[in-house]
Amino acid sequence: MNILLHLPPETEARLIEQAQATGRDAETLALEAVRERFSAGEPASCPSVSTDEWLRLFDAWVGDHESRNPRLDDSRDSIYPDRW
């Protein structure tokens, strides 16, 4: 399988620098880093945040999106008028 990676310039520079310092080519060094990362057998970890922080971030994300139809009344009263 071939995978094309687009590295940020600073990451590419560090990879090339490290490859030259160790006498290996950059592709070999990158492959070794990937193998090392996935051979540990541990699942990839996600940064953990508290529930309150997650809710704050989620609410901020929701607030960044405009309503697609601001005239739509999606209140419970309008959906179930006969239940109240």
N, CA, C and O atoms as a DFTB+ gen file, in Angstrom:
336 C
 N C O
     1  1       0.842      -1.167       0.000
     2  2       0.000       0.000       0.000
     3  2       0.891       1.235       0.000
     4  3       1.898       1.291       0.706
     5  1       0.517       2.193      -0.778
     6  2       1.220       3.469      -0.812
     7  2       0.333       4.540      -0.206
     8  3      -0.852       4.637      -0.525
     9  1       0.918       5.341       0.670
    10  2       0.215       6.460       1.288
    11  2       1.055       7.708       1.073
    12  3       2.256       7.716       1.341
    13  1       0.420       8.747       0.593
    14  2       1.106      10.010       0.376
    15  2       0.855      10.900       1.587
    16  3      -0.296      11.194       1.913
    17  1       1.910      11.327       2.247
    18  2       1.795      12.201       3.411
    19  2       2.223      13.610       3.044
    20  3       3.250      13.809       2.395
    21  1       1.437      14.575       3.458
    22  2       1.783      15.976       3.264
    23  2       2.253      16.501       4.617
    24  3       1.440      16.786       5.497
    25  1       3.558      16.627       4.776
    26  2       4.120      17.073       6.044
    27  2       4.282      18.581       6.053
    28  3       4.610      19.190       5.035
    29  1       4.047      19.179       7.218
    30  2       4.349      20.605       7.331
    31  2       5.849      20.811       7.093
    32  3       6.642      19.923       7.405
    33  1       6.250      21.953       6.552
    34  2       7.667      22.187       6.230
    35  2       8.612      21.949       7.412
    36  3       9.700      21.399       7.235
    37  1       8.199      22.361       8.618
    38  2       9.087      22.172       9.770
    39  2       9.251      20.693      10.126
    40  3      10.324      20.274      10.561
    41  1       8.185      19.899       9.941
    42  2       8.279      18.459      10.201
    43  2       9.160      17.793       9.153
    44  3       9.980      16.933       9.477
    45  1       8.992      18.189       7.913
    46  2       9.820      17.636       6.845
    47  2      11.289      17.960       7.086
    48  3      12.152      17.100       6.906
    49  1      11.578      19.187       7.490
    50  2      12.963      19.589       7.748
    51  2      13.561      18.765       8.879
    52  3      14.714      18.342       8.801
    53  1      12.782      18.536       9.929
    54  2      13.282      17.730      11.055
    55  2      13.523      16.286      10.639
    56  3      14.498      15.665      11.062
    57  1      12.624      15.750       9.803
    58  2      12.781      14.383       9.316
    59  2      14.048      14.251       8.477
    60  3      14.819      13.309       8.660
    61  1      14.262      15.177       7.571
    62  2      15.463      15.145       6.724
    63  2      16.722      15.316       7.568
    64  3      17.718      14.623       7.360
    65  1      16.670      16.237       8.512
    66  2      17.827      16.471       9.391
    67  2      18.168      15.218      10.187
    68  3      19.334      14.841      10.300
    69  1      17.144      14.578      10.737
    70  2      17.372      13.363      11.529
    71  2      17.874      12.228      10.641
    72  3      18.742      11.458      11.052
    73  1      17.334      12.119       9.430
    74  2      17.774      11.068       8.505
    75  2      19.242      11.250       8.145
    76  3      20.004      10.283       8.128
    77  1      19.640      12.482       7.858
    78  2      21.040      12.752       7.521
    79  2      21.950      12.476       8.713
    80  3      23.054      11.956       8.548
    81  1      21.494      12.819       9.899
    82  2      22.305      12.621      11.099
    83  2      22.516      11.146      11.410
    84  3      23.531      10.769      11.994
    85  1      21.557      10.314      11.019
    86  2      21.676       8.878      11.303
    87  2      22.139       8.073      10.102
    88  3      22.328       6.860      10.196
    89  1      22.325       8.751       8.965
    90  2      22.821       8.061       7.779
    91  2      21.783       7.217       7.077
    92  3      22.136       6.298       6.337
    93  1      20.521       7.503       7.287
    94  2      19.450       6.766       6.613
    95  2      18.658       7.730       5.747
    96  3      18.768       8.948       5.892
    97  1      17.851       7.166       4.834
    98  2      17.028       8.068       4.019
    99  2      15.749       8.399       4.787
   100  3      15.349       7.666       5.692
   101  1      15.121       9.498       4.421
   102  2      13.956      10.007       5.140
   103  2      12.788       9.020       5.105
   104  3      12.062       8.888       6.090
   105  1      12.603       8.330       3.987
   106  2      11.501       7.377       3.876
   107  2      11.663       6.240       4.882
   108  3      10.695       5.849       5.535
   109  1      12.865       5.712       5.009
   110  2      13.126       4.638       5.971
   111  2      12.881       5.110       7.391
   112  3      12.272       4.403       8.194
   113  1      13.351       6.291       7.695
   114  2      13.177       6.832       9.038
   115  2      11.691       7.039       9.350
   116  3      11.240       6.728      10.452
   117  1      10.936       7.559       8.391
   118  2       9.500       7.766       8.590
   119  2       8.783       6.428       8.771
   120  3       7.898       6.311       9.619
   121  1       9.149       5.437       7.995
   122  2       8.546       4.113       8.121
   123  2       8.842       3.506       9.490
   124  3       7.964       2.897      10.100
   125  1      10.060       3.666       9.971
   126  2      10.419       3.170      11.304
   127  2       9.585       3.866      12.382
   128  3       9.153       3.223      13.339
   129  1       9.358       5.165      12.233
   130  2       8.566       5.909      13.214
   131  2       7.119       5.412      13.223
   132  3       6.513       5.277      14.286
   133  1       6.572       5.142      12.047
   134  2       5.198       4.641      11.964
   135  2       5.112       3.253      12.572
   136  3       4.190       2.971      13.338
   137  1       6.054       2.383      12.245
   138  2       6.064       1.031      12.819
   139  2       6.174       1.079      14.337
   140  3       5.469       0.354      15.040
   141  1       7.057       1.930      14.840
   142  2       7.244       2.054      16.281
   143  2       5.960       2.530      16.950
   144  3       5.586       2.039      18.015
   145  1       5.299       3.475      16.327
   146  2       4.066       4.030      16.894
   147  2       2.970       2.986      16.993
   148  3       2.245       2.942      17.987
   149  1       2.838       2.136      15.962
   150  2       1.756       1.172      15.939
   151  2       2.131      -0.202      16.474
   152  3       1.249      -1.045      16.639
   153  1       3.380      -0.455      16.745
   154  2       3.770      -1.756      17.281
   155  2       3.592      -1.821      18.789
   156  3       3.689      -2.898      19.377
   157  1       3.338      -0.697      19.415
   158  2       3.169      -0.677      20.864
   159  2       1.918      -1.439      21.280
   160  3       1.810      -1.851      22.434
   161  1       0.973      -1.634      20.369
   162  2      -0.232      -2.388      20.677
   163  2      -1.251      -1.609      21.483
   164  3      -2.277      -2.160      21.883
   165  1      -0.990      -0.359      21.722
   166  2      -1.931       0.453      22.483
   167  2      -2.798       1.243      21.512
   168  3      -2.314       1.710      20.482
   169  1      -4.064       1.392      21.835
   170  2      -4.912       2.208      20.961
   171  2      -4.466       3.667      20.999
   172  3      -3.905       4.139      21.988
   173  1      -4.724       4.356      19.916
   174  2      -4.375       5.776      19.859
   175  2      -5.157       6.508      20.932
   176  3      -6.356       6.285      21.100
   177  1      -4.489       7.365      21.644
   178  2      -5.150       8.076      22.723
   179  2      -5.676       9.414      22.232
   180  3      -5.036      10.096      21.431
   181  1      -6.820       9.766      22.713
   182  2      -7.409      11.057      22.415
   183  2      -7.161      11.962      23.604
   184  3      -7.156      11.506      24.747
   185  1      -6.956      13.227      23.342
   186  2      -6.775      14.122      24.476
   187  2      -8.034      14.111      25.332
   188  3      -9.142      14.264      24.819
   189  1      -7.861      13.932      26.624
   190  2      -9.028      13.884      27.493
   191  2      -9.299      15.266      28.065
   192  3      -8.387      15.981      28.481
   193  1     -10.552      15.613      28.074
   194  2     -10.986      16.871      28.662
   195  2     -12.127      16.553      29.618
   196  3     -12.797      15.529      29.484
   197  1     -12.334      17.420      30.563
   198  2     -13.418      17.212      31.520
   199  2     -14.760      17.349      30.806
   200  3     -14.850      17.920      29.719
   201  1     -15.782      16.822      31.433
   202  2     -17.124      16.913      30.865
   203  2     -17.542      18.365      30.686
   204  3     -18.111      18.730      29.657
   205  1     -17.260      19.192      31.686
   206  2     -17.620      20.608      31.594
   207  2     -16.906      21.291      30.428
   208  3     -17.507      22.087      29.706
   209  1     -15.626      20.977      30.248
   210  2     -14.862      21.571      29.145
   211  2     -15.401      21.086      27.809
   212  3     -15.513      21.868      26.865
   213  1     -15.741      19.787      27.717
   214  2     -16.290      19.247      26.486
   215  2     -17.599      19.936      26.144
   216  3     -17.822      20.314      24.994
   217  1     -18.472      20.104      27.144
   218  2     -19.748      20.772      26.913
   219  2     -19.551      22.220      26.482
   220  3     -20.265      22.713      25.609
   221  1     -18.585      22.903      27.091
   222  2     -18.301      24.280      26.707
   223  2     -17.845      24.340      25.251
   224  3     -18.309      25.191      24.492
   225  1     -16.946      23.451      24.861
   226  2     -16.455      23.409      23.481
   227  2     -17.573      23.045      22.504
   228  3     -17.668      23.614      21.417
   229  1     -18.422      22.088      22.906
   230  2     -19.527      21.677      22.051
   231  2     -20.516      22.823      21.858
   232  3     -20.946      23.092      20.736
   233  1     -20.876      23.495      22.941
   234  2     -21.793      24.628      22.850
   235  2     -21.223      25.737      21.959
   236  3     -21.957      26.367      21.197
   237  1     -19.914      25.969      22.059
   238  2     -19.279      26.971      21.212
   239  2     -19.351      26.540      19.747
   240  3     -19.589      27.365      18.866
   241  1     -19.147      25.257      19.492
   242  2     -19.230      24.734      18.126
   243  2     -20.644      24.898      17.583
   244  3     -20.824      25.339      16.448
   245  1     -21.648      24.548      18.383
   246  2     -23.036      24.678      17.953
   247  2     -23.357      26.142      17.674
   248  3     -24.030      26.455      16.692
   249  1     -22.881      27.033      18.528
   250  2     -23.147      28.457      18.358
   251  2     -22.543      29.041      17.101
   252  3     -22.988      30.087      16.628
   253  1     -21.533      28.382      16.551
   254  2     -20.891      28.860      15.331
   255  2     -21.694      28.541      14.071
   256  3     -21.354      29.008      12.984
   257  1     -22.751      27.755      14.210
   258  2     -23.547      27.345      13.056
   259  2     -24.878      28.076      13.075
   260  3     -25.597      28.071      14.073
   261  1     -25.185      28.700      11.959
   262  2     -26.448      29.409      11.848
   263  2     -27.568      28.426      11.551
   264  3     -27.349      27.359      10.978
   265  1     -28.778      28.810      11.955
   266  2     -29.945      28.005      11.657
   267  2     -30.170      28.012      10.153
   268  3     -29.991      29.042       9.503
   269  1     -30.557      26.886       9.604
   270  2     -30.831      26.816       8.166
   271  2     -32.174      27.459       7.839
   272  3     -32.392      27.923       6.720
   273  1     -33.058      27.485       8.807
   274  2     -34.369      28.093       8.596
   275  2     -34.772      28.783       9.904
   276  3     -35.408      28.163      10.756
   277  1     -34.414      30.036      10.067
   278  2     -34.689      30.710      11.332
   279  2     -36.179      30.899      11.605
   280  3     -36.553      31.194      12.741
   281  1     -37.043      30.738      10.596
   282  2     -38.477      30.889      10.800
   283  2     -39.136      29.589      11.254
   284  3     -40.326      29.582      11.571
   285  1     -38.396      28.508      11.289
   286  2     -38.930      27.219      11.690
   287  2     -39.153      27.198      13.190
   288  3     -38.250      27.521      13.962
   289  1     -40.343      26.823      13.601
   290  2     -40.649      26.688      15.025
   291  2     -40.557      25.207      15.365
   292  3     -41.483      24.443      15.094
   293  1     -39.442      24.808      15.957
   294  2     -39.268      23.405      16.302
   295  2     -39.430      23.174      17.809
   296  3     -38.871      22.232      18.371
   297  1     -40.195      24.042      18.437
   298  2     -40.429      23.872      19.872
   299  2     -41.328      22.663      20.097
   300  3     -42.054      22.238      19.199
   301  1     -41.269      22.129      21.279
   302  2     -42.081      20.962      21.621
   303  2     -43.574      21.274      21.460
   304  3     -44.355      20.419      21.042
   305  1     -43.955      22.502      21.794
   306  2     -45.358      22.886      21.675
   307  2     -45.842      22.809      20.228
   308  3     -46.981      22.418      19.977
   309  1     -44.989      23.178      19.284
   310  2     -45.422      23.156      17.881
   311  2     -45.396      21.734      17.305
   312  3     -46.137      21.425      16.371
   313  1     -44.555      20.887      17.857
   314  2     -44.472      19.513      17.345
   315  2     -45.608      18.662      17.889
   316  3     -46.171      17.838      17.168
   317  1     -45.948      18.859      19.161
   318  2     -47.000      18.072      19.810
   319  2     -48.082      19.001      20.359
   320  3     -48.239      19.095      21.577
   321  1     -48.834      19.692      19.495
   322  2     -49.813      20.660      19.995
   323  2     -50.953      20.029      20.790
   324  3     -51.536      20.684      21.654
   325  1     -51.276      18.768      20.510
   326  2     -52.398      18.135      21.186
   327  2     -52.025      17.540      22.549
   328  3     -52.906      17.058      23.262
   329  1     -50.764      17.563      22.921
   330  2     -50.336      16.983      24.194
   331  2     -50.285      17.997      25.322
   332  3     -50.021      17.617      26.463
   333  1     -50.519      19.229      25.059
   334  2     -50.403      20.261      26.105
   335  2     -51.722      20.811      26.417
   336  3     -51.837      21.691      27.270
